[in-house]
Amino acid sequence: MKTISMVLAGSFFLAGCSGGAGGNDKYARHAEWAEEMLISHYWNEKGKFMNNAYPYAKEREGSLNYWWKAHAVDAMIDGYERTGDEAYLAKAEEIVKGIIKRNGSLFNEFYDDMEWLALAALRLYDAGGSETVKNYVIKLWGDIQTAWWEDGLGGMAWKKDQRQNRNACSNAPAAILAARLYERFGNEEDLAWAKKIFAWQKQHLVDPVSGNVYDGLVMADQGVIHVNKKWKFTYNQGTYLGAAVELYKLTKDKSYLEDAEKTAAAAMAYHIREETGVLKEEGTGDGGMFKGILIRYLTNLYEVGGNESIKEMIEHNADALLAKGSTIETGLFGTEWDQPHQEPLDLTVQLSGVFLLEAAAKIERLKEG
């Protein structure tokens, strides 16, 4: 990979934030800088994995955080798709191997965690063609299918020992995975899975008027269903609209595109601060990843639908992050994209910032194409 000094020159960072310099690759250069900062601050060369937080402290590294590291694989694939630099693929493969080694197994007790690794590994397979990585995806998908609960209610369970919980986080990513597997390998059963899971989530966890996505439901005693309508998280809205996009691409059924656009509008109305136009913060830990996931799937929606409000929102947030949320010296991003970071800084929060800049760079490429 290029060094930071090769990526940035002179006063580019500040000039590029204001749009006054940097040419047509403003966001691409900043995305490269963000990837370099991610590796510089979080990569553990001795252990061959991403640390959980910066600065490093042994007490913060006791938990693997399987799904955080899966998203680090996604970050590397973003970098590869932008640059064609195979060093990104090598790093992605190291992260996958590190997850499996530290976990002691490919599999996990949380179905959504495995879905995230399968999605990231499928992108890695697409980029590099490793049959080993492909086999990881197929094995994970086989285990993920056991999450479907044939009890009259249906839906994908969240955790293997808590099957009464059916959550958005375990359903929509599974639908995305199934759709992409069908696209790659042509197994009709995978397309059926994608349609079935999406239809279940739309029926049970999506407000039919607003398009907002609820976090989950619990099947209580005597078959009573409790839907958690208080929690409306960015990543759940992102993955639901992402599943709709995948199904639209496969079927050309415009109802899927309409579903995606409705939820995108709901997400931007609910989660953006009206006074700043910047997405609200969702904390550290797991929540630190949520905005970045929404941004990823909004970008995919923009790619097929061309909704200018999505492009403008992403670019506005990227500009806010660059102008107010970070400096070239630190290269660290906070939970508030228009505010300085605070330490210790979880990997999830940093990854969301990287995803934002990679999304802006992707939109930049789409405009040029």
C-alpha positions in Angstrom: 0.0 0.0 0.0 1.0 3.6 -0.5 2.4 5.4 2.5 0.4 8.4 3.9 3.0 10.8 2.5 2.4 9.4 -1.0 -1.3 9.7 -0.6 -1.4 13.3 0.8 0.7 16.2 -0.3 1.1 19.6 1.3 -2.2 21.3 2.3 -4.4 18.8 0.4 -6.2 17.6 3.5 -7.6 21.0 4.5 -8.1 22.2 0.9 -9.9 19.1 -0.1 -12.3 19.3 2.8 -13.6 22.6 1.5 -13.9 21.3 -2.0 -11.4 23.8 -3.3 -8.7 21.4 -4.3 -8.0 17.8 -4.8 -9.7 17.5 -8.2 -12.2 14.7 -8.9 -10.6 12.3 -6.6 -11.0 14.2 -3.4 -12.8 11.5 -1.5 -10.6 8.7 -3.0 -7.5 10.3 -1.5 -9.2 10.8 1.9 -10.4 7.2 1.8 -6.9 6.0 1.2 -5.7 8.1 4.1 -8.4 6.7 6.3 -7.5 3.1 5.5 -3.8 3.9 6.2 -4.8 5.4 9.6 -7.0 2.4 10.4 -4.1 0.0 9.8 -1.6 2.3 11.6 -3.7 2.7 14.7 -5.4 -0.7 15.0 -3.4 -3.4 13.2 -1.5 -5.8 15.6 1.3 -7.2 13.5 2.4 -9.7 16.1 -1.0 -11.2 16.5 -2.1 -10.6 12.9 -5.5 -9.1 13.9 -7.2 -5.7 14.5 -7.1 -4.5 18.0 -10.4 -3.7 19.7 -9.5 -0.1 20.6 -6.9 2.6 20.3 -4.7 3.1 22.2 -3.8 -0.5 22.7 -4.4 -1.8 26.3 -4.2 -5.5 27.2 -7.4 -5.3 29.3 -9.4 -4.1 26.2 -8.3 -7.1 24.1 -9.9 -9.9 26.1 -12.9 -10.3 23.8 -12.5 -11.3 20.2 -15.4 -9.2 19.0 -15.9 -11.6 16.0 -18.3 -9.3 14.1 -16.2 -6.2 14.5 -13.3 -7.9 12.9 -15.6 -9.1 10.0 -16.3 -5.5 9.2 -12.6 -4.8 9.2 -12.5 -7.4 6.3 -15.1 -5.3 4.5 -12.9 -2.2 5.0 -10.0 -3.9 3.3 -12.2 -5.0 0.4 -13.4 -1.4 0.0 -9.8 -0.3 -0.3 -9.1 -3.0 -2.8 -12.1 -2.2 -5.0 -11.0 1.5 -5.0 -7.3 0.9 -5.8 -6.8 -2.7 -7.1 -4.0 -2.9 -4.6 -3.7 -6.6 -3.7 -2.1 -5.7 -0.4 -5.6 -5.0 0.8 -6.6 -8.6 -0.1 -3.7 -10.0 1.8 -4.7 -8.0 4.9 -8.3 -9.1 4.5 -7.2 -12.8 4.4 -5.1 -12.3 7.5 -8.0 -10.8 9.4 -10.3 -13.8 8.4 -7.7 -16.3 9.5 -7.2 -14.3 12.8 -10.9 -14.4 13.5 -11.0 -18.2 13.1 -7.9 -18.8 15.1 -8.8 -16.6 18.0 -12.4 -17.8 18.0 -11.3 -21.4 17.9 -13.8 -22.2 15.2 -15.3 -20.7 12.0 -18.7 -20.7 13.7 -20.2 -18.5 16.4 -23.1 -18.6 18.8 -24.6 -15.4 17.3 -26.2 -15.9 13.9 -25.8 -12.3 12.9 -22.0 -12.4 13.7 -21.6 -15.3 11.3 -23.7 -13.5 8.7 -21.3 -10.5 8.8 -18.3 -12.8 8.3 -20.0 -14.6 5.5 -20.9 -11.4 3.7 -17.3 -10.0 4.1 -15.7 -13.3 3.1 -18.0 -13.5 0.0 -16.7 -10.1 -1.1 -13.2 -11.4 -0.5 -13.8 -14.4 -2.6 -15.2 -12.2 -5.4 -12.1 -10.1 -5.3 -9.4 -12.8 -4.9 -11.0 -16.1 -6.0 -9.8 -18.2 -3.0 -11.6 -21.5 -2.9 -10.7 -21.7 0.9 -12.6 -18.5 1.5 -15.5 -19.7 -0.7 -15.7 -22.8 1.5 -15.9 -20.7 4.6 -18.9 -18.8 3.2 -20.7 -22.0 2.2 -20.1 -23.6 5.6 -21.3 -20.5 7.4 -24.4 -20.3 5.3 -25.2 -23.9 6.1 -25.1 -23.1 9.8 -26.9 -19.8 9.4 -29.9 -21.6 7.8 -30.5 -23.4 11.1 -31.6 -20.0 12.6 -34.9 -20.2 10.8 -37.6 -21.1 13.3 -40.4 -23.4 12.1 -42.9 -22.6 14.9 -45.7 -20.9 13.0 -44.0 -17.5 13.4 -40.9 -18.0 11.4 -37.9 -15.7 11.2 -34.2 -16.1 11.8 -33.2 -16.3 15.5 -30.6 -14.0 16.9 -28.6 -16.4 19.0 -28.4 -20.2 19.2 -29.5 -20.5 22.8 -32.2 -17.7 22.6 -34.3 -18.8 19.7 -37.4 -17.0 20.9 -35.7 -13.7 19.9 -36.1 -12.9 16.1 -34.2 -9.7 15.4 -33.6 -7.5 12.4 -29.9 -7.9 12.8 -30.1 -11.6 12.0 -32.7 -11.5 9.3 -31.8 -8.8 6.8 -28.1 -9.7 6.5 -29.1 -13.3 5.9 -31.4 -12.2 3.1 -28.5 -10.2 1.6 -26.2 -13.2 1.9 -28.7 -15.6 0.3 -29.4 -13.2 -2.6 -25.7 -12.7 -3.3 -25.1 -16.4 -3.1 -27.8 -17.0 -5.7 -26.3 -14.3 -7.9 -22.8 -15.9 -7.7 -23.7 -19.6 -7.9 -27.2 -19.9 -9.2 -28.8 -22.1 -6.6 -32.6 -21.4 -6.7 -32.9 -22.4 -3.1 -30.8 -19.4 -2.1 -33.1 -17.0 -4.0 -36.1 -18.6 -2.2 -34.4 -18.1 1.1 -33.7 -14.4 0.3 -37.3 -13.8 -0.6 -38.7 -15.7 2.4 -36.5 -13.9 4.9 -37.2 -10.5 3.4 -40.9 -11.1 3.3 -40.9 -12.2 7.0 -39.0 -9.1 8.1 -41.2 -6.8 6.1 -44.3 -8.3 7.7 -43.2 -8.4 11.3 -40.5 -5.7 11.8 -41.2 -2.9 9.4 -43.6 -0.1 9.9 -45.8 -0.2 6.8 -46.4 3.6 6.7 -43.0 5.1 7.5 -40.7 2.2 6.5 -38.9 2.4 9.8 -37.4 -1.0 10.9 -37.9 -2.2 14.4 -35.1 -4.0 16.3 -36.8 -7.3 17.0 -39.5 -9.4 18.6 -39.9 -12.0 21.2 -42.2 -15.0 21.2 -43.4 -15.0 24.8 -45.7 -17.5 26.7 -48.9 -18.6 25.1 -47.6 -17.4 21.7 -47.8 -13.7 22.6 -45.5 -11.7 20.3 -43.8 -8.6 21.7 -42.3 -6.3 19.1 -39.7 -3.8 20.2 -40.8 -0.7 18.5 -38.7 1.7 20.6 -35.3 0.7 19.1 -34.8 1.9 15.5 -31.2 1.6 14.7 -29.4 2.7 11.6 -27.8 -0.6 10.9 -31.2 -2.4 10.9 -32.6 0.1 8.5 -29.4 -0.2 6.4 -29.5 -4.0 6.1 -33.2 -4.1 5.3 -33.0 -1.6 2.5 -29.8 -3.5 1.4 -31.7 -6.7 1.2 -34.4 -5.0 -0.9 -31.7 -3.7 -3.3 -30.3 -7.1 -3.8 -33.7 -8.6 -4.5 -34.5 -5.7 -6.9 -31.3 -6.4 -8.8 -32.1 -10.0 -9.2 -35.8 -9.8 -10.0 -36.3 -6.3 -11.4 -39.4 -6.2 -9.2 -39.8 -2.4 -8.5 -41.7 -3.1 -5.3 -38.3 -4.0 -3.7 -36.8 -0.7 -4.9 -39.8 1.1 -3.5 -39.3 -0.7 -0.1 -35.7 0.3 -0.1 -36.4 4.0 -0.9 -39.1 4.2 1.7 -36.8 2.9 4.5 -33.9 5.1 3.3 -36.1 8.2 3.6 -37.3 7.0 7.0 -33.7 6.4 8.2 -32.5 9.9 7.0 -35.5 11.6 8.6 -35.2 9.8 11.9 -31.4 9.6 12.4 -30.1 12.9 10.9 -29.8 16.0 13.1 -31.9 18.6 11.4 -29.7 21.5 12.5 -26.5 20.0 11.1 -27.5 17.4 8.5 -25.1 15.0 10.2 -26.1 11.5 11.4 -26.6 11.2 15.1 -24.1 9.3 17.2 -25.0 5.9 18.5 -22.3 5.4 21.1 -19.2 3.2 21.2 -18.9 -0.6 21.3 -21.3 -2.3 18.9 -23.2 0.9 18.4 -20.2 2.5 16.9 -20.5 0.4 13.8 -24.2 1.1 13.1 -23.9 4.3 11.1 -21.2 2.9 8.8 -23.4 -0.1 8.0 -26.3 2.2 7.0 -23.9 4.3 4.8 -22.7 1.1 3.0 -26.2 0.0 2.0 -27.4 3.5 1.2 -24.5 3.7 -1.2 -25.7 0.4 -2.8 -29.2 1.9 -3.1 -27.8 5.0 -4.7 -26.0 2.9 -7.2 -29.2 1.3 -8.5 -31.7 4.1 -7.9 -29.7 7.3 -8.3 -31.4 9.1 -5.4 -29.6 12.4 -5.2 -30.6 13.0 -1.6 -28.6 9.9 -0.6 -25.5 11.2 -2.4 -25.8 14.7 -0.9 -26.2 13.3 2.6 -23.2 11.0 2.3 -21.0 13.8 0.9 -22.2 16.3 3.5 -21.4 13.8 6.3 -18.0 13.1 4.8 -17.2 16.8 4.5 -18.2 17.3 8.1 -16.0 14.4 9.2 -13.0 15.8 7.4 -13.5 19.4 8.4 -14.5 19.0 12.0 -14.2 15.4 13.1 -10.6 14.6 12.5 -7.2 16.0 11.8 -4.4 14.8 9.4 -2.2 14.3 12.5 -4.4 11.9 14.3 -6.6 10.3 11.6 -9.1 9.2 14.2 -12.8 9.5 14.0 -15.3 10.0 16.8 -18.9 8.9 17.5 -20.0 12.4 16.4 -18.8 12.9 12.8 -18.6 16.6 13.2 -16.8 16.5 16.6 -13.3 15.4 17.7 -12.8 11.8 18.8 -12.3 10.7 22.4 -10.0 7.9 23.6 -10.0 5.0 24.1 -11.6 4.7 20.6 -13.2 1.5 19.7 -12.5 -0.1 16.4 -16.2 0.0 15.5 -16.2 3.8 15.6 -13.1 4.1 13.4 -14.5 1.6 10.9 -17.7 3.7 10.5 -15.6 6.7 9.6 -13.7 4.6 7.1 -16.9 3.3 5.6 -18.2 6.8 5.2 -15.2 8.0 3.3 -15.0 4.9 1.2 -18.7 5.4 0.3 -18.1 9.0 -0.7 -15.2 7.8 -2.9 -17.4 5.1 -4.5 -20.1 7.7 -5.3 -17.3 9.8 -6.8 -16.3 6.9 -9.0 -19.9 6.4 -10.1 -20.3 10.0 -11.1 -17.1 9.8 -13.2 -18.2 6.5 -14.8 
